[in-house]
Amino acid sequence: MDEISLESPRQLFERLQARLAAERARLQQWQAVEADYQRKYAEELRPLEEQLHLLRYKLVLCFDHAYKQMGLSKAEREFVSELVTEFSEELLLLASKGELPAGCDAGRLKTLYKKHGGTDYDADVVEDTEHAKAYLAEALGLDGDADLTAFSPIQLLQLIQDQYEDEDAEELLEQARLAIRTSAPNAAAWQALQEAERARLLQAAQDPALQASVDTAAELPDDQLPQANSVLRAQLDEALAQASYAEEGFKLRYDLDPFASFDPETVIEELDADIVDIQEYIRELEHEVMQFSDESLLKAWLKAMRREVAAIERREGRG
């Protein structure tokens, strides 16, 4: 017998009241932060992101030039190729969604990806996505022919968390990100989500429980509690649906991790922190782009980076 079944109708009434109030407050918080977040995102973060992507593109070209022109050792050349491949892949993901800044050549990135990685980018994307789908379906016990794109990120997240914990769950989430990644711009997904929500709201409008008012007085007679609890359940489900729509739309509009959870109380603080972090990263990349014309500085940087990567791999191995 589960815990909920041990509740008296009065206890259930009080719990539903509290949860409904909390979810409605959460929905109001999403609405309250929208204008400020949108302004900061458009005026501060997006220009910085474009600047960062352009710098990373320049770094790809710098690395390729160093690979061809400078007297690097075999190990250094291999490391440079890894960097070119990794940076090119990240930029090409933006290109697939129409978000690569002007001045970045997607065709050239694919050429460099193949030159340094040895494989075709588009073929790799297809292969990685299909492998992730098969791996995820098997791990979650889904039918081999299951269309994972039919699951929302929230549904996949719930399936993973129901069956796995900690590192295993994190590994499956990485596979899920690959399995459902799409080349469609987020704007298209946001439009589809809006249309689905409009259809849901039209259907919800036919539910009389959503139009009913509940006497929330503690003195509500016991014989009225079952009906009141039924109404509160329906209204809580509606509030949860609207809050979920608000959060999912937020993640789509601002290109955030679909499997992450966001709190309207802290998203502005997190955005401010992201702006500070990206400003610092841009300063670092600007310095690196400037010094890579000097072979001795480049070689020193490559050695430092290789040591850093090796140290990270050792720490992960010990973990």
N, C-alpha and C positions, 0 to 999 in steps of 0.2 A: 504494500500500500504506500503510495507516495505522499509527500508532505502536503501537497495541495489538497488532497482528498481528506486530510485531517482538519481542514479549516471548517469552521462553522459558517453558515451563510452570512452572519454578521462580520466575521473576520474577513471573509472574501470581499464583502461589500467595502470594508475600510481599505483593504489592499488595492482593490481596483480603483477606488477613488484617488488614492495617493499616486498610483502609477499613471493614471490618466492626467492628473494635474502636472506630473513631472514631464510627460511626453508633450503635452501642449506647451509647456514652458520651453522645452527644447526646440520645438518648431518655431516659436516666437524668436528664440535666440538666433536660429539660422536666418530668419528674415531680417533681424536687426543688424547682423554683421555684413550682409550682402553688399551694401553700397560702399562701405569703407574698404572691404576686401577687394572689390572689383576695381576701385580707384587705385589702390596701392599696387595691385597686380598689373594693371594696364600702364600706369605711369612710372613705376619703379622696377618691378621684377622683370617684366617682359623685355624692356630695352636691355637690361643687364644680361638676360639669357641669350638674346641675339648677339650681343657683343662677345659673350663667352663662346658661343658656337662658331663664330667667325674666327676667334683666336685658336680654337681647337682645329679648325680647318687649316689655318696657317701652320699649325704645328705638324699636321699630317704632311704638308708639303715640305716643311723643314726637315722632318725625319726622312722623307724619301730622298731629298737632296743629300742629306748627310750619308745615307746608305750608299748612294752612287759616287759621291765626290770625296768623302773624307776617309782618312786612313784608319778605319775601325778594324778591330779584331773580329774574328768569326763570331765569337760570343756576343760582342757588341752589335754586330750586324743582325744577328738573330733576335736580340732584344729590341732593336729598332723596328724590325719587321713585326714583332708582336704588338708594339705600340701603334704602328700604322694600321694594322688590322683591327685592333680594338677600337681606336678612335674613329676609323672609317665606318665600322659597324654601327657605332652609336649615332653618328651623323646620318647614316643612311636610314636608320629607323625614323628619324625626324623627316627625312625626305619622303619616305613612303606615306607619311600622313600629311604631306604638303606643308611642313613646318620648318623646312631648311631655309635659313636666311638667304636673301639675295646676295650673290657673290660667291656662294658655295656651289660647286659643280658636282652634282650627283653622279654623272657619268664618269668623271675623273676619279671620284671616290671608289666606284665599283672597279675601275681599272686597277687602282692601287691596292684595293682589297684582294683582288685576284693575284696581283703581282707578289704581294708579301704574304698572303695567306695560302695561296696555291689552289683556291677553289672559287667557284662562282657564287657571288653574294645571294642572288635570287634563288638559286638551287639550294643553298645552305638554309635559307629561311624556310623554304618548303619542307626540307628534310627535318630540320629542328622542330618545326611546328607539329608535323605528323608524329615524330617520335615522342614529343611531349604529350600529345593527345593519347597515344597508345599506352604510355607509361602511367598517365594519370587515371585513365579508365580502368586499367588492371589494378592499380593500387586502391581505388575506391570501389572495386567490385561492380563496375558498370558494364553494361552490354558492350561488346567490342565494336558494335556499329553505332553506339550512342554519339549523338552530335553534341559535343561539349559546349558549342557556342549557344545552345539552347538554354544553358544554365547561366544565370546572372553571377557576377563575382561573389555576391553575398551568399548565394546558394552553394557555390563551389567551396567557399570559405567554410561554411557550416558543415558540409560533407567532410572536409579535411579535418576540421577540429573535432568532429564527432568520433573520428577513427584514429587520429594520430596526435602526438604531442611533441612539443619542443623542436629538436633538430629535424625529426622526421616530417613534422608539419611544415617547417620552413622550406625543406627541400621540395615538398609537394607544391607549396605555394609558388616557388620559382618555376616549376613545371607548368602550373596553371597559368602563370603570366605568359609563358610561351604558347600554351595551347589555345588561348583565346585572343592572342594579339591579332590585331587587324590592321589593314592598310587604310581603312576608312578614317577620315578625319573625325576628331571628337565632336565636331559640330554636327555631323550627320547622326552620330549616336545620341547626342543631346536632343536633336529634333525628334528622333524615334521615341526617346524616353518621354518627351513632352506629349506626344500623340497618345502613347499608351496611358499616361496619367489622365489625360482628358477623357479617354474612353472609360477608365476605371471610375473617375468621379461621376460620370453620367450614370453608370450602373449603381454606384453607391447612393446616389440621390434617390433611388427607388426604395431604399431600406428605411422603413418607418422608425427603426430604433435610432437611426442617426438624427432624426428630427425630434425625437422625444427628449423631454427634460426629466431629470432625476432629482427627486427630493433627497438631498444629501444630509439631511438632519440626522443626528445620531438616534433620534427617537423614532425613526421610521419603523412602523410595525413589522414584526417578524413575517407576517403573511405576505407582505409586499416585497420582501427581500429577493426572492427568486426572480421576479420580473425586473426589479431594479438592477440586479446583477447581470441579467441577460442584456439589458440596454447598455450598461457600463462596459461589458465585454465588447460589444459591437463598436462602441465609441472609442475604446482603447485600440482595437484593431485598426480603425480608421486613422487615429492619431499616429500610430506606428507606421502605417503605410505612407502618410504624408511626410513624416520625419525621414523615412527611408528615401523617399523621392527627393527631398531637399538635399540630403547628403550625397546621393548618387549623382544628382545634377551638379552639385558643387564639384565633385571629383572630375566629372566630364568637362565642365567649363574651364577648369584650371589645370587639366592634364595631370591629375594626381593618381597615385597608386590605387587601382580599383579594389585592391584587397586590404587596404589600410582603413582604419577607423579614425574619424575626425570628430573633434568636440568643438561645437560653436563657441564655447567659452575661451578656447585657446588658439583658434586658427589664426587670429590676427598676430598674436605673439610669435607663432611659428613662422608666419610669413615674414615678419620683421627679422627674425633670426636667419631665415633663408636669404634675405636681401644682404645682410651683413656677410654671411658666408660666401655668397657668390662674388661680392665686391672684393673680398680677400683673395679668392681664387683667381679672379681676373688679374689682379695685381701680380700674382705669382706667374701666371702664364705670360703676361706682357713682358716681364723680366726674362723669362725663359726664351721667348721668341727673339728678343733682342740679342741675347748672348749666343745663340746657336750658330751664328756666323763665325764664331771663334772655335776652332777645332779643339783646343785644349779645354775650353769651358764646357763644350759639348761632351767630351769624353769624361770629364769629372762629374758632370750631371748624370750621365748614363751609369757610371759606377755607383754613384749614390743611390740612384733609383733601383738598380739591381740589388743592392744591399737591403734596401727597404722592402722590396718585394720578397726577397729570400727570408727576411726576418718575419714578415707577416705569414708566409707559408709555414715557417717553423712553429710560430705560435698556434696557428690553426691545427697543425699536426699534433701538437701537444694537447690541444683541447679535445 
